[in-house]
Amino acid sequence: MLEKKAMPAAAPQLSERHFRSIAEFIETQIGIRLPAAKRLMLEGRLQKRARALRHSNLDEYVEHLFSGRHPETEMVHLIDCVTTNKTDFYREPSHFDFLSEVAVPEIVGRPVRKGGLLKVWSAAASTGMEAYTAAIALDDLVKQGLQFQFRILGTDISTNVLRIAKTGIYTQEMVAPVPPMLRKRYFMSSRDPARGEVRVVPELRKLVNFMRLNLMEPVYPVDRDVDIIFCRNVLIYFDKATQRKVVDRLCTHLRPGGYLMVGHSESMVHQGTVGLRQVQPTIFRNENRS
């Protein structure tokens, strides 16, 4: 039998110099490292954008990108291409159990907080599923008789995912993790069943706001009396020094007695942050006093 000749590996579509330029820009701007193994992924994601701008190849696109002739908004498109936005409703459900069973009853039961506004920040909100899951959990507590008002802020660096979050439209498959009773209460089905889509009810959407925010920025335009911060599964993309800086900055926005929740692979990111006490493997309480 004749041996099959191995197919030659596809030639890189992005020069080493241009890949390094993008990698350095991304790490400087948003703290995410792009190792050489990510080069093929990056090429695939940039192809569509380069074609939309009528560049003949990726190297031409990158040359224009860093030439200053592209508007600053093009850098936002680049960041959108690079960032990974994995999320689900009720992802890591133990956090929402803690929210409903421990954190919120404790916070709203404090004498100085009765009647006050409870604030939650989803600091890597992606398409909004985390923020809306928190909203569902909180509104369900209100309907059970716990008296408090709340607002939720969702932030992300990607403009693409924030557009989805603001509309609150998802497929039936995406909302499958939501318990049936809550799904019926908090989602409206599309008038066209063939679309297979649902939308968060307006009563809940009005309690959740979204805005673009880069966690690498030295100052966050967020209230400094937030009760609960979710920052899950984004810190793992940062090096240790950046993780420490981000956690320290987040805690300046966390009310004394408030809680920070991180992803299950990020349980050690609190080390060195003054006043942050671990109460569960991925849940921390701010013990600082105002």
C-alpha positions in Angstrom: 0.0 0.0 0.0 1.2 3.5 -0.8 1.8 5.6 2.3 -0.3 8.7 2.5 1.7 11.9 2.5 1.2 14.1 5.5 -0.6 17.3 4.6 1.7 20.3 5.1 0.9 22.5 8.0 -1.0 25.7 7.1 1.3 28.7 6.9 0.7 31.3 9.6 -1.5 34.1 8.3 -0.1 36.5 10.9 3.6 37.3 11.1 5.5 36.8 14.3 6.1 40.5 14.6 2.4 41.4 14.3 1.3 38.6 16.6 3.7 40.0 19.3 2.4 43.5 18.7 -1.2 42.3 19.4 -0.1 40.2 22.3 1.8 43.0 24.0 -1.2 45.4 23.4 -3.7 43.0 24.9 -1.6 42.2 28.0 -0.9 45.9 28.6 -4.6 47.0 28.1 -6.6 44.2 29.7 -4.0 42.0 31.5 -4.6 38.9 29.4 -1.6 37.0 28.1 -1.7 35.5 24.6 0.9 32.7 24.4 2.1 31.4 21.0 -0.4 28.5 21.3 -3.2 31.1 20.9 -1.9 32.4 17.6 -4.2 30.2 15.4 -7.2 31.1 17.5 -6.4 34.8 17.1 -6.0 34.5 13.3 -9.4 32.8 13.0 -11.1 35.5 15.1 -9.5 38.4 13.2 -10.2 37.1 9.7 -13.8 38.2 9.7 -12.9 41.7 10.9 -10.1 42.1 8.4 -12.4 41.1 5.5 -15.1 43.5 6.8 -12.6 46.4 6.5 -11.5 45.1 3.1 -7.9 44.3 4.0 -6.2 41.8 1.7 -4.6 39.9 4.7 -4.2 40.0 8.4 -0.8 41.6 8.3 -2.2 44.5 6.4 -5.0 44.8 8.9 -2.5 44.9 11.9 -0.3 47.5 10.1 -3.3 49.8 9.8 -4.5 48.9 13.3 -1.3 50.3 14.9 -0.7 53.0 12.3 -3.0 55.5 14.1 -5.3 55.7 11.0 -7.9 53.5 12.6 -10.2 55.2 15.1 -9.9 54.1 18.8 -13.1 52.1 18.4 -11.2 49.6 16.3 -9.1 48.7 19.3 -12.4 47.9 21.1 -13.2 45.5 18.2 -9.8 43.9 18.7 -10.4 43.4 22.4 -13.8 41.9 21.6 -12.1 39.4 19.2 -9.6 38.3 21.9 -11.8 38.0 25.0 -13.5 34.7 25.8 -17.0 35.0 27.3 -18.1 31.7 28.8 -21.1 32.0 31.0 -24.3 30.2 32.0 -27.4 30.8 34.1 -26.8 29.4 37.6 -23.1 28.7 36.9 -21.5 27.6 40.1 -24.9 27.4 41.8 -23.5 27.2 45.4 -22.8 30.9 45.1 -26.4 31.7 44.5 -27.4 29.4 47.4 -25.1 31.4 49.6 -26.5 34.6 48.2 -30.1 33.6 49.1 -29.6 31.7 52.3 -26.8 33.6 54.0 -25.5 36.8 52.5 -28.7 38.7 51.7 -30.7 37.8 54.9 -27.7 38.8 56.9 -27.1 42.1 55.1 -30.7 43.3 55.0 -31.2 42.2 58.6 -28.6 44.6 60.0 -30.3 47.4 61.9 -28.5 50.2 59.9 -29.5 48.6 56.6 -33.2 48.1 57.1 -35.0 49.8 54.2 -31.7 50.5 52.3 -30.8 49.6 48.8 -28.8 46.4 48.3 -26.2 46.7 45.6 -24.7 43.8 43.6 -22.0 44.1 41.0 -21.3 41.4 38.4 -17.7 42.5 37.4 -17.3 40.2 34.5 -20.9 40.0 33.3 -20.4 38.7 29.8 -23.8 38.2 28.2 -25.6 39.0 31.4 -26.5 35.6 32.6 -24.8 36.0 36.0 -26.4 39.4 36.6 -29.8 38.1 35.7 -29.4 35.0 37.8 -28.6 37.2 40.8 -31.6 39.3 40.0 -33.9 36.3 39.9 -32.5 35.1 43.3 -33.0 38.5 44.9 -36.5 39.1 43.5 -37.5 35.6 44.6 -36.5 36.5 48.1 -38.6 39.7 47.9 -41.6 37.6 46.7 -41.0 35.3 49.7 -41.5 38.2 52.1 -37.9 39.5 52.7 -38.3 43.3 52.6 -35.5 45.1 50.7 -34.9 46.8 47.4 -31.9 46.0 45.1 -30.1 47.1 42.0 -27.5 45.1 40.0 -24.7 46.4 37.9 -23.1 44.2 35.2 -19.8 45.3 33.6 -17.6 43.7 31.0 -14.8 44.9 28.6 -16.5 43.4 25.5 -19.1 45.6 23.8 -20.4 42.6 21.8 -21.5 40.6 24.9 -22.9 43.8 26.6 -25.3 44.3 23.7 -26.7 40.8 24.3 -26.9 41.5 28.1 -28.8 44.7 27.6 -31.5 43.1 25.4 -31.9 40.1 27.8 -32.7 37.8 24.9 -31.5 34.1 25.1 -32.3 30.8 23.5 -34.4 28.2 25.2 -31.3 26.0 25.6 -29.5 28.8 27.5 -32.2 29.3 30.1 -32.5 25.5 30.7 -30.6 25.7 34.0 -33.2 28.1 35.5 -35.7 26.1 37.6 -39.0 25.7 35.6 -41.1 27.8 38.0 -38.6 30.7 37.9 -38.3 30.4 34.2 -42.0 30.8 33.8 -42.0 33.8 36.1 -39.0 35.7 34.7 -38.9 35.0 31.0 -41.3 35.8 28.1 -41.4 33.5 25.1 -40.9 34.9 21.6 -44.1 35.4 19.7 -42.5 33.3 16.9 -42.0 29.8 18.4 -39.7 28.9 15.6 -37.1 31.4 17.0 -36.8 29.3 20.2 -36.0 32.5 22.2 -37.0 34.0 25.5 -36.5 37.4 27.0 -36.0 38.5 30.6 -39.2 40.2 31.7 -39.1 44.1 31.8 -39.7 44.2 35.5 -36.4 42.4 36.1 -34.5 44.1 33.3 -35.1 47.5 34.8 -33.3 46.4 38.0 -30.1 45.5 36.1 -27.9 48.0 34.3 -24.8 47.2 32.2 -21.8 49.2 31.2 -18.3 48.7 29.7 -15.5 48.6 32.2 -11.9 47.4 31.9 -10.7 45.8 35.2 -7.1 47.0 34.3 -8.2 50.6 34.8 -6.7 52.3 37.9 -10.1 53.6 39.0 -13.6 52.0 38.5 -16.6 54.3 38.0 -18.7 52.2 40.4 -20.3 53.0 43.8 -18.1 52.3 46.8 -20.8 50.8 49.0 -21.5 47.6 47.0 -22.8 44.7 49.1 -21.9 41.8 46.9 -19.4 41.5 44.1 -19.2 38.6 41.7 -15.8 38.5 39.9 -15.7 34.9 38.6 -13.5 33.1 36.1 -11.8 36.2 34.8 -8.9 36.6 37.3 -7.4 33.3 36.1 -6.4 35.1 32.9 -4.2 37.6 34.8 -0.8 37.0 36.3 -0.5 37.0 40.1 0.5 40.7 40.4 -2.5 41.8 38.3 -4.8 39.5 40.2 -3.7 41.2 43.5 -4.2 44.7 42.1 -7.7 43.9 40.7 -8.9 42.2 44.0 -7.5 45.2 46.0 -9.4 47.6 43.7 -12.6 45.6 43.9 -12.5 45.6 47.6 -12.4 49.5 47.7 -15.9 49.3 46.3 -17.1 46.6 48.8 -19.1 47.8 51.8 -17.7 46.6 55.2 -19.4 43.2 55.8 -19.9 42.7 52.1 -19.0 39.7 50.1 -16.7 39.0 47.2 -17.3 35.8 45.1 -14.7 34.4 42.7 -14.5 31.3 40.5 -13.7 27.9 41.8 -10.3 28.0 40.2 -9.5 31.4 41.8 -9.8 30.5 45.5 -6.3 31.8 46.4 -6.6 35.3 44.8 -7.4 36.9 48.1 -4.0 36.4 49.6 -2.4 39.7 50.7 -5.6 41.7 50.5 -6.1 43.4 53.9 -9.3 42.7 55.7 -10.6 40.1 53.3 -11.6 36.9 55.2 -12.4 33.6 53.5 -15.7 32.2 54.6 -16.0 29.5 52.0 -13.4 28.3 49.4 -14.5 30.9 46.9 -16.4 33.4 49.1 -14.8 36.2 51.0 -16.1 38.8 53.5 -14.8 42.3 53.8 -13.9 42.7 57.5 -12.6 46.3 57.1 -14.5 48.9 59.1 -15.8 52.1 57.6 
